[in-house]
Structures are given as C-alpha cells and as structure tokens.
Amino acid sequence: MHANFKELCEIGATIHGGVSRLALSNEDLQARAWLDRQLQIAGFTVRDDDAGNLSGVLLSDDPDAKTFILGSHLDSVPDGGCYDGSVGILAAIECLRVIKEAGIKLPVHLEMIDFTDEEGCWHAHLGSRALTGMLQNNYTSDTDHDYGPFRAALYRAGIPPTHVHKAKRDPATIAGYLELHIEQSERLYEAVRPIGVVTHIAGRASYETTIQGEVAHSGTTSMEKRQDTLLGASTFIVEAHQLVREEFPGGLFNCERLDVSPGTFNTTPRQSRITWDCRHTNKEEMERMKDCLLQLAANLTQKHGLKVAHRPLTYTSVATMAGRTVLAVEQVCKQLDIESMRLVGYSGHDGQMLSGFAPSGMIFIPSVEGISHCPHEFTEWEHVVQGANVLLQTALILAQDSGE
C-alpha cells in the first residue's frame, strides 16, 4: 500500500511537496487511469458511472446481493496534501485485495469507489450527490452563473452533463457505506488517539453576498454621504464572527473571498462581493445561525445606505452516522487494542452525502498538528495502516450483518 501511495503522490506533484489534482483536470484523469490499472491488476470488476465515479467491485456469489461501499476521492484542492482522500482510496483497495486473497465469501458485493469532485472544484461532492440523487436539475444551467467551463470539463472527461443524473442508484440495493479519512483537525493528534469514530458531520451553508453602493471620490466626498460597500462588507465580516462566537457555541463562520469593484485609487467601491459559509453540528442551530447571519447583512447594509443580494452556493444538512456503524468501529478498535474516541466532523465528506441514503460511517486518523489542504499535510504511516485495518475489520462485520 505504501508503494502505491508514493506512486499516487507523483501524480500532480507540486514543487512544494503537495499535489494538485483538481477534479476533471489532466492530473485527476491521470490518477483515475492509475486507479483503473490497479483495480484491473488486482482482478476486480471495474465500473464507472454517468457521473464519472470509478469503482472496483469484489462480486458476491449471489448476483442479486446488495452492495456495501468503501469510498473516498482522488481529487485535491490546489497545492493540497498527499493524504486527503488518497489514503481512503488506497485502504479501500487493500480491503478488497485482502478479502479476495483470503478467499472470504461475503453475502454482499463489496465496492470501492472514487467519487468525482469531492473537493468542489466545479460542484462539491458531484459524484456522491449524483449517486444519491441529490443533484439539483439546474446544476449546470446558466441561470445566474456561467457553467460553460464546467460543462466543457465534463465533456472533456467523457461525461455528458445531461447524463450525470443517470448515476443515481436505488437505495434498496445499497447495504451501507464506510469511509476512512484523515481528520484534518488537531483533536486526535492532541489526544494521542489513532482512531476517531465519527458520530456526526456538520451541516454547511455557503453564500455569495453582493453589496451595491455608489462610486465616490475618496478625497472630496464626506464620510456621511458615502455609500461605501467595502465598509458594509468588512463590518459584516467582523460582526458575523462576533455573532457566531457569542450566540452559537460549536458554530463556525468563515469569509473565503472578498472582491471589490471598480477597485481604483481614490474611489469608494461601487460593489463588494463576499463568499462566506457557516457550519454547525446541530440542525436547528444551523438554521437559526444561517438566518441570523442573513439578517445581520440586511441590517448593516440598510444602516449604511446600501443594497444587498444573496446567492446560495451550497447547502448541506447535518449528517448523523449510523449507530450500528459507530458501534462496529468501536468494537473493532477494542478487538485490535487500538484507542479511539468519538468525534464530530466539521469538513465536508462524501460520507455526509451518503448518510441519508444508506447506513453510513466514517473513520478518522490523525493529521499531524491538524494541518490539511496544504503541502505540509502529514499522517504517520503507522496510523494509515491502523486505519486500514479498522476499515477492513469493520467492513467485514457490517457486510456479514447485511447478509443476515
């Protein structure tokens, strides 16, 4: 498995020691081709669907059996780390290989899957949303955004945009889903625990907020008469952070981008555009926090004589992992004498998309110092191996239970 990891790290390698495998890019397609070869060499049935999800399947003797899925992703953020997603794919391949070589017969088909665009280069969790039927009908339609480059990238990868919905599966055919992933936070590392048993994954709402005002000469227009959109935007950002800290324990707020126009010297900006998101692990608090932030933007822009409009970008509900899966992971950790702790995940995962579709679970392994999404991302290989062993043994328990 480590040799395969090194090979994979070379695909899309950056000068800083990370990887850039943006979804549907040359590097992503090269990684998919690499995965296809590995699956064929191992003797698995290789499949891809209309969303570009690539799978290797260890078939059950029962052709009508349900399918238990082990999944993750090979795509990355720009100049990201080598461990994010990749270790989950490699561990899933290893699970299928070990079971095949041991001659273990399962009452379910066991499938490992590489989901398309988990990171959201084009459309966050495209592959898992398509598989579960969660894609909106207008996901590539030019309504308020130019999706031409996205459609072109899909075509280039051999994925007709109008066919992506055909990747939807019948939940009655899926026995369950399990994913191994690095934690991307510091809790396991600081607690010196090798395994995190995920109980929930935070919901997320993201918006593009556009604030409109008027251009004015910065030297001749009095402070009282200005319609300064950057003042409105910056005030919103500061007060949004304060609001979440004070009123929503466990909640998170982040401003990811701020663009102003015309962006010239000696003028106040006519328009400021903010991209922001908020997250929470409690469904009711998530909704209340989102509504309060939208109201805050309305109040502040009105105060400064500005206009505001919001464009929803993504909305993901709080996900609850299956109780049986959580207990199975903990059972395996005890059997293997591996310390574990229950955790809530705050970053988005394909397992979050699958949670309302089939009994799902996620296993975290430590990220050194909590670093992720950059070249310094690192996980001790010992923890990768432990995570793969827990994934294997948990999958065997759940697969056998699914056939009873």
Contacts in CASP RR format, 6 or more apart in sequence:
PFRMAT RR
TARGET T0000
AUTHOR 0000-0000-0000
METHOD contacts of the structure
MODEL  1
MHANFKELCEIGATIHGGVSRLALSNEDLQARAWLDRQLQIAGFTVRDDD
AGNLSGVLLSDDPDAKTFILGSHLDSVPDGGCYDGSVGILAAIECLRVIK
EAGIKLPVHLEMIDFTDEEGCWHAHLGSRALTGMLQNNYTSDTDHDYGPF
RAALYRAGIPPTHVHKAKRDPATIAGYLELHIEQSERLYEAVRPIGVVTH
IAGRASYETTIQGEVAHSGTTSMEKRQDTLLGASTFIVEAHQLVREEFPG
GLFNCERLDVSPGTFNTTPRQSRITWDCRHTNKEEMERMKDCLLQLAANL
TQKHGLKVAHRPLTYTSVATMAGRTVLAVEQVCKQLDIESMRLVGYSGHD
GQMLSGFAPSGMIFIPSVEGISHCPHEFTEWEHVVQGANVLLQTALILAQ
DSGE
1 90 0 8 1.000
1 91 0 8 1.000
1 93 0 8 1.000
1 94 0 8 1.000
1 384 0 8 1.000
1 385 0 8 1.000
1 388 0 8 1.000
2 381 0 8 1.000
4 38 0 8 1.000
4 90 0 8 1.000
4 93 0 8 1.000
5 82 0 8 1.000
5 86 0 8 1.000
5 87 0 8 1.000
5 90 0 8 1.000
5 384 0 8 1.000
7 34 0 8 1.000
8 31 0 8 1.000
8 34 0 8 1.000
8 74 0 8 1.000
8 82 0 8 1.000
8 86 0 8 1.000
8 90 0 8 1.000
9 18 0 8 1.000
9 19 0 8 1.000
9 82 0 8 1.000
9 86 0 8 1.000
11 19 0 8 1.000
11 21 0 8 1.000
11 27 0 8 1.000
11 30 0 8 1.000
11 31 0 8 1.000
11 34 0 8 1.000
12 19 0 8 1.000
12 20 0 8 1.000
12 21 0 8 1.000
12 27 0 8 1.000
12 30 0 8 1.000
12 31 0 8 1.000
13 19 0 8 1.000
14 20 0 8 1.000
14 79 0 8 1.000
14 80 0 8 1.000
14 375 0 8 1.000
16 79 0 8 1.000
16 375 0 8 1.000
17 81 0 8 1.000
17 82 0 8 1.000
17 375 0 8 1.000
18 79 0 8 1.000
18 80 0 8 1.000
18 81 0 8 1.000
18 82 0 8 1.000
18 374 0 8 1.000
18 375 0 8 1.000
18 377 0 8 1.000
19 27 0 8 1.000
19 76 0 8 1.000
19 79 0 8 1.000
19 80 0 8 1.000
19 81 0 8 1.000
19 82 0 8 1.000
20 27 0 8 1.000
20 76 0 8 1.000
20 78 0 8 1.000
20 79 0 8 1.000
20 80 0 8 1.000
21 27 0 8 1.000
21 28 0 8 1.000
21 31 0 8 1.000
21 74 0 8 1.000
21 75 0 8 1.000
21 76 0 8 1.000
22 28 0 8 1.000
22 75 0 8 1.000
22 76 0 8 1.000
22 77 0 8 1.000
22 78 0 8 1.000
22 119 0 8 1.000
22 121 0 8 1.000
23 75 0 8 1.000
23 116 0 8 1.000
23 117 0 8 1.000
23 118 0 8 1.000
23 119 0 8 1.000
23 120 0 8 1.000
23 121 0 8 1.000
23 122 0 8 1.000
23 126 0 8 1.000
23 153 0 8 1.000
24 116 0 8 1.000
24 117 0 8 1.000
24 121 0 8 1.000
24 122 0 8 1.000
24 153 0 8 1.000
24 154 0 8 1.000
24 156 0 8 1.000
24 157 0 8 1.000
24 159 0 8 1.000
25 121 0 8 1.000
25 153 0 8 1.000
28 74 0 8 1.000
28 75 0 8 1.000
29 157 0 8 1.000
31 74 0 8 1.000
31 75 0 8 1.000
32 54 0 8 1.000
32 74 0 8 1.000
32 114 0 8 1.000
35 54 0 8 1.000
35 74 0 8 1.000
35 89 0 8 1.000
35 114 0 8 1.000
36 46 0 8 1.000
36 54 0 8 1.000
38 93 0 8 1.000
39 46 0 8 1.000
39 56 0 8 1.000
39 93 0 8 1.000
39 112 0 8 1.000
40 46 0 8 1.000
42 93 0 8 1.000
42 96 0 8 1.000
42 97 0 8 1.000
42 100 0 8 1.000
43 100 0 8 1.000
44 56 0 8 1.000
44 57 0 8 1.000
44 58 0 8 1.000
44 96 0 8 1.000
44 100 0 8 1.000
45 56 0 8 1.000
45 57 0 8 1.000
45 58 0 8 1.000
45 59 0 8 1.000
46 54 0 8 1.000
46 55 0 8 1.000
46 56 0 8 1.000
46 57 0 8 1.000
47 54 0 8 1.000
47 55 0 8 1.000
47 56 0 8 1.000
47 57 0 8 1.000
48 54 0 8 1.000
48 55 0 8 1.000
49 55 0 8 1.000
49 130 0 8 1.000
49 131 0 8 1.000
49 166 0 8 1.000
49 167 0 8 1.000
50 130 0 8 1.000
50 159 0 8 1.000
50 160 0 8 1.000
50 163 0 8 1.000
50 164 0 8 1.000
50 165 0 8 1.000
50 166 0 8 1.000
50 167 0 8 1.000
51 116 0 8 1.000
51 126 0 8 1.000
51 127 0 8 1.000
51 130 0 8 1.000
51 131 0 8 1.000
51 159 0 8 1.000
51 164 0 8 1.000
51 167 0 8 1.000
52 116 0 8 1.000
52 127 0 8 1.000
52 157 0 8 1.000
52 159 0 8 1.000
52 167 0 8 1.000
53 113 0 8 1.000
53 114 0 8 1.000
53 115 0 8 1.000
53 116 0 8 1.000
53 127 0 8 1.000
53 128 0 8 1.000
53 130 0 8 1.000
53 131 0 8 1.000
53 167 0 8 1.000
54 113 0 8 1.000
54 114 0 8 1.000
55 111 0 8 1.000
55 112 0 8 1.000
55 113 0 8 1.000
55 114 0 8 1.000
56 96 0 8 1.000
56 111 0 8 1.000
56 112 0 8 1.000
56 113 0 8 1.000
57 67 0 8 1.000
57 109 0 8 1.000
57 110 0 8 1.000
57 111 0 8 1.000
57 112 0 8 1.000
58 96 0 8 1.000
58 99 0 8 1.000
58 100 0 8 1.000
58 106 0 8 1.000
58 109 0 8 1.000
58 110 0 8 1.000
58 111 0 8 1.000
59 109 0 8 1.000
60 105 0 8 1.000
60 106 0 8 1.000
60 107 0 8 1.000
60 108 0 8 1.000
60 109 0 8 1.000
60 110 0 8 1.000
61 105 0 8 1.000
62 107 0 8 1.000
65 107 0 8 1.000
65 108 0 8 1.000
65 109 0 8 1.000
65 403 0 8 1.000
66 108 0 8 1.000
66 109 0 8 1.000
66 172 0 8 1.000
66 173 0 8 1.000
66 174 0 8 1.000
66 175 0 8 1.000
66 176 0 8 1.000
66 402 0 8 1.000
66 403 0 8 1.000
67 108 0 8 1.000
67 109 0 8 1.000
67 110 0 8 1.000
67 111 0 8 1.000
67 173 0 8 1.000
67 174 0 8 1.000
67 175 0 8 1.000
68 106 0 8 1.000
68 108 0 8 1.000
68 109 0 8 1.000
68 110 0 8 1.000
68 111 0 8 1.000
68 174 0 8 1.000
68 175 0 8 1.000
68 176 0 8 1.000
68 177 0 8 1.000
68 178 0 8 1.000
68 395 0 8 1.000
68 398 0 8 1.000
68 399 0 8 1.000
68 402 0 8 1.000
69 111 0 8 1.000
69 112 0 8 1.000
69 113 0 8 1.000
69 174 0 8 1.000
69 176 0 8 1.000
69 177 0 8 1.000
69 178 0 8 1.000
69 354 0 8 1.000
69 358 0 8 1.000
70 88 0 8 1.000
70 91 0 8 1.000
70 92 0 8 1.000
70 95 0 8 1.000
70 96 0 8 1.000
70 110 0 8 1.000
70 111 0 8 1.000
70 112 0 8 1.000
70 113 0 8 1.000
70 177 0 8 1.000
70 178 0 8 1.000
70 179 0 8 1.000
70 180 0 8 1.000
70 391 0 8 1.000
70 395 0 8 1.000
71 88 0 8 1.000
71 89 0 8 1.000
71 92 0 8 1.000
71 112 0 8 1.000
71 113 0 8 1.000
71 114 0 8 1.000
71 115 0 8 1.000
71 177 0 8 1.000
71 178 0 8 1.000
71 179 0 8 1.000
71 350 0 8 1.000
72 85 0 8 1.000
72 86 0 8 1.000
72 87 0 8 1.000
72 88 0 8 1.000
72 89 0 8 1.000
72 92 0 8 1.000
72 114 0 8 1.000
72 115 0 8 1.000
72 118 0 8 1.000
72 179 0 8 1.000
72 180 0 8 1.000
72 181 0 8 1.000
72 350 0 8 1.000
73 85 0 8 1.000
73 89 0 8 1.000
73 114 0 8 1.000
73 115 0 8 1.000
73 116 0 8 1.000
73 117 0 8 1.000
73 118 0 8 1.000
73 119 0 8 1.000
73 350 0 8 1.000
74 85 0 8 1.000
74 86 0 8 1.000
74 89 0 8 1.000
74 114 0 8 1.000
75 116 0 8 1.000
75 117 0 8 1.000
75 118 0 8 1.000
75 119 0 8 1.000
75 121 0 8 1.000
76 84 0 8 1.000
76 119 0 8 1.000
77 84 0 8 1.000
77 119 0 8 1.000
77 121 0 8 1.000
77 373 0 8 1.000
79 374 0 8 1.000
79 375 0 8 1.000
80 373 0 8 1.000
80 374 0 8 1.000
80 375 0 8 1.000
80 377 0 8 1.000
81 372 0 8 1.000
81 373 0 8 1.000
81 374 0 8 1.000
81 375 0 8 1.000
81 376 0 8 1.000
81 377 0 8 1.000
82 377 0 8 1.000
83 182 0 8 1.000
83 367 0 8 1.000
83 372 0 8 1.000
83 377 0 8 1.000
83 378 0 8 1.000
83 379 0 8 1.000
83 384 0 8 1.000
84 181 0 8 1.000
84 182 0 8 1.000
84 184 0 8 1.000
84 372 0 8 1.000
84 373 0 8 1.000
84 377 0 8 1.000
85 118 0 8 1.000
85 181 0 8 1.000
85 182 0 8 1.000
87 180 0 8 1.000
87 181 0 8 1.000
87 182 0 8 1.000
87 365 0 8 1.000
87 379 0 8 1.000
87 384 0 8 1.000
87 388 0 8 1.000
88 179 0 8 1.000
88 180 0 8 1.000
88 181 0 8 1.000
88 391 0 8 1.000
89 112 0 8 1.000
89 114 0 8 1.000
90 384 0 8 1.000
90 388 0 8 1.000
91 180 0 8 1.000
91 384 0 8 1.000
91 387 0 8 1.000
91 388 0 8 1.000
91 391 0 8 1.000
91 392 0 8 1.000
92 112 0 8 1.000
92 113 0 8 1.000
92 180 0 8 1.000
92 391 0 8 1.000
93 112 0 8 1.000
94 388 0 8 1.000
94 392 0 8 1.000
95 110 0 8 1.000
95 112 0 8 1.000
95 388 0 8 1.000
95 391 0 8 1.000
95 392 0 8 1.000
95 395 0 8 1.000
96 110 0 8 1.000
96 112 0 8 1.000
98 392 0 8 1.000
99 106 0 8 1.000
99 110 0 8 1.000
99 392 0 8 1.000
99 396 0 8 1.000
104 396 0 8 1.000
106 396 0 8 1.000
106 399 0 8 1.000
106 400 0 8 1.000
107 399 0 8 1.000
107 400 0 8 1.000
107 402 0 8 1.000
107 403 0 8 1.000
107 404 0 8 1.000
108 175 0 8 1.000
108 399 0 8 1.000
108 402 0 8 1.000
108 403 0 8 1.000
110 395 0 8 1.000
110 399 0 8 1.000
115 125 0 8 1.000
115 126 0 8 1.000
115 127 0 8 1.000
115 128 0 8 1.000
115 131 0 8 1.000
115 350 0 8 1.000
116 126 0 8 1.000
116 127 0 8 1.000
116 130 0 8 1.000
116 159 0 8 1.000
117 123 0 8 1.000
117 124 0 8 1.000
117 125 0 8 1.000
117 126 0 8 1.000
117 127 0 8 1.000
118 124 0 8 1.000
118 125 0 8 1.000
118 127 0 8 1.000
118 128 0 8 1.000
118 349 0 8 1.000
118 350 0 8 1.000
120 126 0 8 1.000
122 150 0 8 1.000
122 153 0 8 1.000
122 154 0 8 1.000
123 129 0 8 1.000
123 139 0 8 1.000
123 150 0 8 1.000
124 314 0 8 1.000
124 348 0 8 1.000
125 316 0 8 1.000
125 348 0 8 1.000
125 350 0 8 1.000
125 352 0 8 1.000
125 353 0 8 1.000
126 135 0 8 1.000
126 164 0 8 1.000
127 167 0 8 1.000
127 350 0 8 1.000
128 134 0 8 1.000
128 350 0 8 1.000
128 351 0 8 1.000
128 353 0 8 1.000
128 354 0 8 1.000
129 135 0 8 1.000
129 353 0 8 1.000
130 164 0 8 1.000
130 165 0 8 1.000
130 167 0 8 1.000
130 168 0 8 1.000
131 167 0 8 1.000
131 168 0 8 1.000
131 169 0 8 1.000
131 353 0 8 1.000
131 354 0 8 1.000
131 357 0 8 1.000
132 168 0 8 1.000
132 169 0 8 1.000
132 171 0 8 1.000
132 353 0 8 1.000
132 354 0 8 1.000
132 356 0 8 1.000
132 357 0 8 1.000
133 165 0 8 1.000
133 168 0 8 1.000
134 353 0 8 1.000
135 164 0 8 1.000
135 165 0 8 1.000
137 165 0 8 1.000
139 147 0 8 1.000
139 164 0 8 1.000
140 147 0 8 1.000
140 148 0 8 1.000
140 150 0 8 1.000
140 151 0 8 1.000
140 154 0 8 1.000
140 161 0 8 1.000
141 147 0 8 1.000
142 148 0 8 1.000
144 311 0 8 1.000
145 311 0 8 1.000
150 161 0 8 1.000
151 161 0 8 1.000
154 160 0 8 1.000
154 161 0 8 1.000
154 164 0 8 1.000
155 161 0 8 1.000
171 357 0 8 1.000
171 358 0 8 1.000
174 357 0 8 1.000
174 358 0 8 1.000
175 358 0 8 1.000
175 359 0 8 1.000
175 398 0 8 1.000
175 399 0 8 1.000
175 402 0 8 1.000
175 403 0 8 1.000
176 322 0 8 1.000
176 325 0 8 1.000
176 354 0 8 1.000
176 358 0 8 1.000
176 359 0 8 1.000
176 360 0 8 1.000
176 398 0 8 1.000
176 402 0 8 1.000
177 351 0 8 1.000
177 354 0 8 1.000
177 357 0 8 1.000
177 358 0 8 1.000
177 359 0 8 1.000
177 360 0 8 1.000
177 361 0 8 1.000
178 325 0 8 1.000
178 360 0 8 1.000
178 361 0 8 1.000
178 362 0 8 1.000
178 363 0 8 1.000
178 391 0 8 1.000
178 394 0 8 1.000
178 395 0 8 1.000
178 398 0 8 1.000
179 349 0 8 1.000
179 350 0 8 1.000
179 351 0 8 1.000
179 360 0 8 1.000
179 361 0 8 1.000
179 362 0 8 1.000
179 363 0 8 1.000
180 362 0 8 1.000
180 363 0 8 1.000
180 365 0 8 1.000
180 387 0 8 1.000
180 388 0 8 1.000
180 390 0 8 1.000
180 391 0 8 1.000
181 349 0 8 1.000
181 362 0 8 1.000
181 363 0 8 1.000
181 364 0 8 1.000
181 365 0 8 1.000
182 364 0 8 1.000
182 365 0 8 1.000
182 366 0 8 1.000
182 367 0 8 1.000
182 372 0 8 1.000
182 377 0 8 1.000
182 379 0 8 1.000
183 189 0 8 1.000
183 196 0 8 1.000
183 343 0 8 1.000
183 345 0 8 1.000
183 364 0 8 1.000
183 365 0 8 1.000
183 366 0 8 1.000
183 367 0 8 1.000
183 370 0 8 1.000
184 347 0 8 1.000
184 367 0 8 1.000
184 370 0 8 1.000
184 372 0 8 1.000
184 373 0 8 1.000
185 345 0 8 1.000
185 346 0 8 1.000
185 347 0 8 1.000
185 367 0 8 1.000
185 370 0 8 1.000
185 372 0 8 1.000
186 367 0 8 1.000
186 369 0 8 1.000
186 370 0 8 1.000
187 341 0 8 1.000
187 343 0 8 1.000
188 194 0 8 1.000
188 195 0 8 1.000
188 196 0 8 1.000
188 341 0 8 1.000
188 343 0 8 1.000
188 364 0 8 1.000
188 365 0 8 1.000
188 366 0 8 1.000
188 367 0 8 1.000
189 366 0 8 1.000
189 367 0 8 1.000
189 368 0 8 1.000
189 369 0 8 1.000
189 370 0 8 1.000
191 341 0 8 1.000
192 339 0 8 1.000
193 339 0 8 1.000
193 340 0 8 1.000
193 341 0 8 1.000
193 366 0 8 1.000
194 338 0 8 1.000
194 339 0 8 1.000
194 340 0 8 1.000
194 365 0 8 1.000
194 366 0 8 1.000
194 382 0 8 1.000
194 383 0 8 1.000
194 386 0 8 1.000
194 387 0 8 1.000
195 329 0 8 1.000
195 333 0 8 1.000
195 338 0 8 1.000
195 339 0 8 1.000
195 340 0 8 1.000
195 341 0 8 1.000
195 363 0 8 1.000
195 364 0 8 1.000
195 365 0 8 1.000
195 386 0 8 1.000
195 387 0 8 1.000
195 390 0 8 1.000
196 340 0 8 1.000
196 341 0 8 1.000
196 342 0 8 1.000
196 343 0 8 1.000
196 363 0 8 1.000
196 364 0 8 1.000
196 365 0 8 1.000
197 326 0 8 1.000
197 329 0 8 1.000
197 330 0 8 1.000
197 333 0 8 1.000
197 340 0 8 1.000
197 341 0 8 1.000
197 342 0 8 1.000
197 343 0 8 1.000
197 363 0 8 1.000
197 364 0 8 1.000
198 321 0 8 1.000
198 326 0 8 1.000
198 342 0 8 1.000
198 343 0 8 1.000
198 344 0 8 1.000
198 345 0 8 1.000
198 361 0 8 1.000
198 362 0 8 1.000
198 363 0 8 1.000
198 364 0 8 1.000
199 320 0 8 1.000
199 321 0 8 1.000
199 326 0 8 1.000
199 342 0 8 1.000
199 343 0 8 1.000
199 344 0 8 1.000
200 281 0 8 1.000
200 318 0 8 1.000
200 319 0 8 1.000
200 320 0 8 1.000
200 321 0 8 1.000
200 344 0 8 1.000
200 345 0 8 1.000
201 281 0 8 1.000
201 318 0 8 1.000
201 319 0 8 1.000
201 321 0 8 1.000
201 344 0 8 1.000
201 345 0 8 1.000
201 346 0 8 1.000
201 348 0 8 1.000
201 349 0 8 1.000
201 351 0 8 1.000
201 352 0 8 1.000
201 355 0 8 1.000
201 362 0 8 1.000
202 251 0 8 1.000
202 252 0 8 1.000
202 279 0 8 1.000
202 280 0 8 1.000
202 281 0 8 1.000
202 286 0 8 1.000
202 318 0 8 1.000
202 344 0 8 1.000
202 345 0 8 1.000
202 346 0 8 1.000
202 348 0 8 1.000
203 279 0 8 1.000
203 280 0 8 1.000
203 281 0 8 1.000
203 283 0 8 1.000
203 286 0 8 1.000
203 316 0 8 1.000
203 317 0 8 1.000
203 318 0 8 1.000
203 319 0 8 1.000
203 352 0 8 1.000
204 277 0 8 1.000
204 278 0 8 1.000
204 279 0 8 1.000
204 314 0 8 1.000
204 315 0 8 1.000
204 316 0 8 1.000
204 348 0 8 1.000
205 277 0 8 1.000
205 278 0 8 1.000
205 279 0 8 1.000
205 286 0 8 1.000
205 290 0 8 1.000
205 312 0 8 1.000
205 314 0 8 1.000
205 315 0 8 1.000
205 316 0 8 1.000
206 256 0 8 1.000
206 275 0 8 1.000
206 276 0 8 1.000
206 277 0 8 1.000
206 278 0 8 1.000
206 312 0 8 1.000
206 313 0 8 1.000
206 314 0 8 1.000
206 315 0 8 1.000
207 275 0 8 1.000
207 276 0 8 1.000
207 277 0 8 1.000
207 294 0 8 1.000
207 310 0 8 1.000
207 311 0 8 1.000
207 312 0 8 1.000
207 313 0 8 1.000
208 273 0 8 1.000
208 274 0 8 1.000
208 275 0 8 1.000
208 310 0 8 1.000
208 311 0 8 1.000
208 313 0 8 1.000
209 233 0 8 1.000
209 236 0 8 1.000
209 273 0 8 1.000
209 274 0 8 1.000
209 275 0 8 1.000
209 276 0 8 1.000
209 297 0 8 1.000
209 308 0 8 1.000
209 309 0 8 1.000
209 310 0 8 1.000
209 311 0 8 1.000
210 271 0 8 1.000
210 272 0 8 1.000
210 273 0 8 1.000
210 274 0 8 1.000
210 308 0 8 1.000
210 309 0 8 1.000
210 310 0 8 1.000
210 311 0 8 1.000
211 229 0 8 1.000
211 232 0 8 1.000
211 233 0 8 1.000
211 236 0 8 1.000
211 271 0 8 1.000
211 272 0 8 1.000
211 273 0 8 1.000
211 274 0 8 1.000
211 297 0 8 1.000
211 301 0 8 1.000
211 306 0 8 1.000
211 307 0 8 1.000
211 308 0 8 1.000
212 229 0 8 1.000
212 270 0 8 1.000
212 271 0 8 1.000
212 306 0 8 1.000
212 307 0 8 1.000
212 308 0 8 1.000
212 309 0 8 1.000
213 227 0 8 1.000
213 228 0 8 1.000
213 229 0 8 1.000
213 269 0 8 1.000
213 270 0 8 1.000
213 271 0 8 1.000
213 305 0 8 1.000
213 306 0 8 1.000
213 307 0 8 1.000
214 227 0 8 1.000
214 268 0 8 1.000
214 270 0 8 1.000
215 262 0 8 1.000
215 267 0 8 1.000
215 268 0 8 1.000
215 269 0 8 1.000
215 270 0 8 1.000
216 225 0 8 1.000
216 226 0 8 1.000
216 227 0 8 1.000
216 228 0 8 1.000
216 267 0 8 1.000
216 268 0 8 1.000
217 266 0 8 1.000
217 267 0 8 1.000
218 266 0 8 1.000
218 267 0 8 1.000
218 268 0 8 1.000
219 266 0 8 1.000
221 268 0 8 1.000
226 268 0 8 1.000
227 268 0 8 1.000
227 304 0 8 1.000
227 305 0 8 1.000
227 306 0 8 1.000
228 268 0 8 1.000
228 269 0 8 1.000
228 304 0 8 1.000
229 260 0 8 1.000
229 268 0 8 1.000
229 269 0 8 1.000
229 270 0 8 1.000
229 271 0 8 1.000
229 272 0 8 1.000
229 306 0 8 1.000
230 260 0 8 1.000
230 268 0 8 1.000
230 269 0 8 1.000
230 272 0 8 1.000
231 304 0 8 1.000
232 272 0 8 1.000
232 300 0 8 1.000
232 301 0 8 1.000
232 304 0 8 1.000
232 306 0 8 1.000
233 258 0 8 1.000
233 260 0 8 1.000
233 272 0 8 1.000
233 274 0 8 1.000
234 258 0 8 1.000
235 300 0 8 1.000
235 304 0 8 1.000
236 274 0 8 1.000
236 296 0 8 1.000
236 297 0 8 1.000
236 300 0 8 1.000
236 301 0 8 1.000
237 255 0 8 1.000
237 258 0 8 1.000
237 274 0 8 1.000
237 276 0 8 1.000
239 296 0 8 1.000
239 300 0 8 1.000
240 253 0 8 1.000
240 255 0 8 1.000
240 276 0 8 1.000
240 293 0 8 1.000
240 296 0 8 1.000
241 253 0 8 1.000
243 253 0 8 1.000
243 292 0 8 1.000
243 293 0 8 1.000
243 296 0 8 1.000
244 251 0 8 1.000
244 252 0 8 1.000
244 253 0 8 1.000
244 278 0 8 1.000
244 289 0 8 1.000
244 293 0 8 1.000
247 289 0 8 1.000
247 292 0 8 1.000
248 280 0 8 1.000
248 285 0 8 1.000
248 288 0 8 1.000
248 289 0 8 1.000
248 292 0 8 1.000
250 280 0 8 1.000
250 281 0 8 1.000
251 278 0 8 1.000
251 279 0 8 1.000
251 280 0 8 1.000
251 281 0 8 1.000
251 285 0 8 1.000
251 289 0 8 1.000
252 278 0 8 1.000
252 279 0 8 1.000
252 280 0 8 1.000
252 346 0 8 1.000
253 276 0 8 1.000
253 277 0 8 1.000
253 278 0 8 1.000
253 293 0 8 1.000
254 276 0 8 1.000
254 277 0 8 1.000
254 278 0 8 1.000
255 274 0 8 1.000
255 275 0 8 1.000
255 276 0 8 1.000
256 275 0 8 1.000
256 276 0 8 1.000
256 277 0 8 1.000
257 273 0 8 1.000
257 274 0 8 1.000
257 275 0 8 1.000
258 272 0 8 1.000
258 273 0 8 1.000
258 274 0 8 1.000
258 275 0 8 1.000
259 272 0 8 1.000
259 273 0 8 1.000
260 269 0 8 1.000
260 271 0 8 1.000
260 272 0 8 1.000
260 273 0 8 1.000
261 269 0 8 1.000
261 270 0 8 1.000
261 271 0 8 1.000
262 269 0 8 1.000
262 270 0 8 1.000
263 269 0 8 1.000
275 313 0 8 1.000
276 293 0 8 1.000
277 313 0 8 1.000
277 314 0 8 1.000
278 286 0 8 1.000
278 289 0 8 1.000
278 290 0 8 1.000
278 293 0 8 1.000
279 286 0 8 1.000
279 346 0 8 1.000
280 286 0 8 1.000
280 289 0 8 1.000
280 318 0 8 1.000
281 318 0 8 1.000
281 344 0 8 1.000
281 345 0 8 1.000
281 346 0 8 1.000
282 318 0 8 1.000
283 317 0 8 1.000
283 318 0 8 1.000
286 318 0 8 1.000
294 310 0 8 1.000
297 308 0 8 1.000
297 310 0 8 1.000
298 308 0 8 1.000
301 307 0 8 1.000
301 308 0 8 1.000
316 348 0 8 1.000
316 352 0 8 1.000
316 353 0 8 1.000
319 351 0 8 1.000
319 352 0 8 1.000
319 355 0 8 1.000
319 356 0 8 1.000
319 360 0 8 1.000
320 355 0 8 1.000
321 355 0 8 1.000
321 360 0 8 1.000
321 361 0 8 1.000
321 362 0 8 1.000
322 355 0 8 1.000
322 359 0 8 1.000
322 360 0 8 1.000
322 361 0 8 1.000
324 359 0 8 1.000
324 398 0 8 1.000
324 401 0 8 1.000
325 359 0 8 1.000
325 360 0 8 1.000
325 361 0 8 1.000
325 394 0 8 1.000
325 398 0 8 1.000
326 342 0 8 1.000
326 361 0 8 1.000
328 394 0 8 1.000
328 397 0 8 1.000
328 398 0 8 1.000
328 401 0 8 1.000
329 340 0 8 1.000
329 361 0 8 1.000
329 363 0 8 1.000
329 390 0 8 1.000
329 394 0 8 1.000
330 340 0 8 1.000
331 397 0 8 1.000
332 390 0 8 1.000
332 393 0 8 1.000
332 394 0 8 1.000
332 397 0 8 1.000
333 339 0 8 1.000
333 340 0 8 1.000
333 390 0 8 1.000
335 393 0 8 1.000
336 386 0 8 1.000
336 389 0 8 1.000
336 390 0 8 1.000
336 393 0 8 1.000
338 386 0 8 1.000
338 390 0 8 1.000
343 364 0 8 1.000
345 362 0 8 1.000
345 364 0 8 1.000
347 372 0 8 1.000
349 362 0 8 1.000
351 360 0 8 1.000
351 361 0 8 1.000
351 362 0 8 1.000
354 360 0 8 1.000
355 361 0 8 1.000
359 398 0 8 1.000
363 387 0 8 1.000
363 390 0 8 1.000
363 391 0 8 1.000
363 394 0 8 1.000
365 379 0 8 1.000
365 383 0 8 1.000
365 384 0 8 1.000
365 386 0 8 1.000
365 387 0 8 1.000
366 379 0 8 1.000
366 380 0 8 1.000
366 383 0 8 1.000
367 377 0 8 1.000
367 378 0 8 1.000
367 379 0 8 1.000
368 378 0 8 1.000
368 379 0 8 1.000
368 380 0 8 1.000
371 377 0 8 1.000
371 378 0 8 1.000
END
